[in-house]
Amino acid sequence: MRVVCKLLVLAEFLAVSTISLALSSPNDAYPTGCGDEVGACVGSSDDLRPLRREVYEYGQIFDITHQFNPNTPVGDSDEGIGQFLTLLSSMKNGSDYNFSELRLGVHAGTHVDAPGHMFADYYDAGFDVDSLDLRVLNGPALVVDVPRDKNLTADVMQSLHIPKGVKRVLFRTLNTDRRLMFKKAFDTSYVGFMKDGAQWLVDNTDIKLVGIDYLSVAAFDDLLPAHHVFLKSREIILVEGLKLDDIEAGIYTVHLILSSSKEALEIASNKKKCCKGDMF
Ligand SMILES: [Zn+2]
């Protein structure tokens, strides 16, 4: 099976320029989408109904990002991201074009953490997403299943037997089973890295890309310490809020498309046919 993961990530503390909209309301910005019901698009024929796919090429390409909608969870809030798109110019109101404005915290949905997210001196020095290594953001990756009832401690990390040489790992956890990214209220009981698990990863693996399936790679009880361990070297990139529901554990190629104020990037390549350590 050849599998390619496409990943759209939003830039930490930079403006976001790419987004998709899942739900609609009378005040939603264009495009409104048509929902899942056939005929839900008033005034539209079926051939004008957009096809919103997350799996392509019969399971060879997966979009592992979450669509944004007003109920998309965000840290420290029970209310989700709320109304985040506004239609400033509408063709229905006589404009020659539709033009929307996006207002969104950048730590929402599927996103990366930049080093400046957790270190004031890194922030002041400009270590934003444009400082991230594109070679880390694209390439072979492992998707691993984490024991379902545990945070990512040193013991759990050791039990996963991730080979040396592997540079990118997406951790699928109980968060996926609980569908936490589909629940509006931020849930502090999510699974994540404890400080000792993060330290074990830094000390014993070659992993430079850490992905997880909720809004923080760090468990709530070790929120700052685990982040500090990961981000201190500025070599490890954290990807949070992944959609791994239908992704089996195994070897993939991951592609991160960063949307920031300065750049957007997409690189395509195929799954490697074998699993030598130096390929990661
Ligand atoms: Zn984080």
Boltz pocket constraint, residues with backbone or C-beta under 6 A from the ligand:
constraints:
  - pocket:
      binder: B
      contacts: [[A, 113], [A, 215], [A, 216], [A, 217], [A, 218], [A, 227], [A, 238], [A, 240]]
      max_distance: 6.0
